[in-house]
Amino acid sequence: MKRTLLLFGALFVTTLAGAQQIASADASLDDVRFVLERAGFETYAYDLSQFLDGDTCYDVTFRVREYVAGKPVDGDQVFHAGRTRMLLSDYPEQARAEIPDSVLLDPERGIVRESARIVFGRYPSGADSVAQWAFSLENAAKGSFRLELEAQKAPDSDTRFYSYYTRPFVMSRFESGRFIPLLFFGSMWYDARFGFFRFCGEKVIDPDLSKNQLVEHVPHFYVLGVELTAMGAE
């Protein structure tokens, strides 16, 4: 009897195992993001909807700062993207008459368009020594820029290579006209103690660069960010 039960149990387990199979599933957004990042694509979006409350309009400027050995390099890359809100009154009087109410976002307030989102994105440049980035202000300006990369090599090797990674910044307090860092884009650094390259450290970067251990080691990096300046502000 005991032998019969054991045999039945073994057959039951075998039957269950034979019934198990891998099922096909739809790829999620995270799955797609994983593949795109492996191919050199990255996308970072930011919400500006809070800056649309009230009547204040803001000039939006994208800015890129370069650092070598922790020191800023003179000459930021600056891109003026437009405003968070365009009003009918921003157009010359003759042009206003030619804009029908049907194309206005809010005819009663005379709002032509609003921009509630900004985007930074990276895509393959076709060259190891260059990183290609794009920026966008919703319903307004779009553009791209190139970042020159620095080759790294181990002290005991002549082989040079380019390897850069991105980290987000902790969101800093907003102040009109003040630069807000959004992304840290830096090269790997050589760890002489262990004899290999790494990009270890904080997953989110403090806007005060001196407070980050990762930043202390990275030999070359860029800070990508934005400035929002209230219209009429000095």
N, C-alpha and C positions, 0 to 999 in steps of 0.2 A: 504493500500500500504506500509506504513512504517513498519507495523508488518510483512508483507511478506518479505521485505528487511532484517529485523533483523533476521528472521528465516533462510533466505538464507545465510546470513553472518555466522551465527552460524554453519550451516551445512558445509560451505566451510572451516572454521577453523578446525572443527572436522575431516573433510576429510584429510586436510593437516597433522594434528597431527597423524592420523592413518597411514599415509604414511611414517612417520619418523621411522627409525630403526637404531640400532647400527650395523656397518659393521665390519667384520673381517679385520685385518691389519697385515702385516708382522712385527715381532718384530725387532726394530732397535738395533744398537750396544749399544746405551745408555740403552735400555730396558734390554738387556742381562747383561750389566755391573751392573745395579741396583740389579738384582737377585743374581748375583755372589757375590757382596759385602755384601748382606744380609746373604749369606752363608759363609762368611769369606774369600773370594778371593779378592785380589787387584792386579792391575798391573800398573806399571809406566815405560814408555819407554823414552829414550833420544837419540837424534840424534848426531852422531859424524862425520858426513860427512865433516864438515869444517876442521877437522883434517886430512883429506885425501888429501887435496890440497898440492901440492908441494911434496918434497921428504922426509920430516921428518916423522919418525915413533915414536910412543909413547908406552911406557909400560903402561898398564892399571891395576890399583890396586883398588879393592873394599875395603872399610874400614867402620867399625861400631864402634861408640863411645858411651859409656854408661855414664849417668849422674844421680846422686842422690842428691836431694835438690839443684839442679843447679850446682853442683860440678862434674867435670869429674872423672870417676873411672879409675884407672890405668889399662892398658892392653887393647888396641884396638883389635878387631877381624879383621884380615887382610887376604885378598884373592888376590893372584896374578893371574890375568886372562889371561895375554898374551899381544900381541901387536896389534895395529890398522892395521898394515900391515906386512905380512910375505913375504920376498924376497927369491928368489932362492939361493942367496948368503948366506942366513942365515943357509942353510943346509950344512953338510959336503960334500966335493967334490965328494966322492963316491956316496952319496945319490942323488946328483944333476943329475948325469948321468941316474939315474933310473926314473926320473920324466919327463914324456912326455909333450910336449908343449900343448897338448890337455887339460890338467888339470890345466894349468896356467890361471890365471885371465887376465894377460896381458903379453904375451910371449916376446914382444919387450922390456919391462921394467923389465922383470924377476919377476913379482909380482905373488905370489902363491895365496894369498887371502887377503881380506881387511875386516875390521870390522867397520861398520858405525853406529852401534846401540848397546846400552846397556839397560838392563832391570832389574828392581827389582820387585819382586812379593811376595805376602803373601798368604798362604793357610792354611786350618785348620790343627792343630797339633795333635788334639785328646786329648789335656790336657789344662785346663783353665789357668794353670800357665806358659805355654810356647807358644811363637809365632814362627811359622815356616816361614822362608823367603827363597827365591831363587834369584839367580843372573845369568846374562848371558851376555857374550860378543859375539856378532854375529860372527858366523863362527869360534869361538874359545872356551874358557872355559865356563862351566856351573857348578853351584854348589848350595849348600843350607847351611843354618845356623840356629841355634836356639837361641832365645832370652828369657832369664828368666824374667818373669814378677813379679811384686810386688803386693800383695793383698792390697786393701784399705778397710777401714771401717769408719763408722761415730763414733764420740766420744761417743755417747750414745747407741751404738749397738755393739754386738759381731759378727755380720754377716760380713764376708769378701767376697770380690768379685774382679774379674779382668775385667777391661774395658779399652782398649787402642784404640787410634785413630791416624790417619796419616794426616800430613799436608805437602805440598810441600814447598821447600825453594825458595826464590828469587834467580835467577841465579847470582852467583858472578863472578867477573872478573877472567878470566883464567890466570894462571901462571904455568909454567911447574913445576911439583912436588908438587904443592900446593893442599891441601885437598879442595874439592868442596862439600859442603853439599847439598844433594838432597832431603832427606826425614826426617821429624821429626815424631817420633813414640813415643807417650807418654800416660800416664795414666790419667784418670779423677782425679779431685781434689775436695776436700770437701769445700764448701762455707759455713762457719759457720754463716755468716750473714743471709742467707736464709734457711739454714738447708738442703741442698741437694748437690749431686755431679754434676759437670758440666765439660765441655770441651769447654768453650767459649773463644773467643779471635780472634787473627789474622787468617785469612784463608790461608795466605801465610807467611812463617816465614822469618824474616831477618837473614842473616848469622851471624850478630852480635847478639848473643843470648840475650845480656843485653837490647836490644831495643824492646823486645817483652813482652807484658803483660801476654800473655798465658804462656810463658816459666817460668815466675816468680812464677806461682802458681803450675805448674805440678811437683809432688814430684819425679817422676821417668820417665826417657825417654831415647831414643836412637836417635842418628843421623846417618843416612845411607848416605854414599857418595862415591866419587871416586877420584882418583888421576891419572893424565895423565902426565907422565914424558918423555920428549923428549930423544930419544936414543942418548947417547953420552954426555948428559948434566951432569954437576958435581952436 
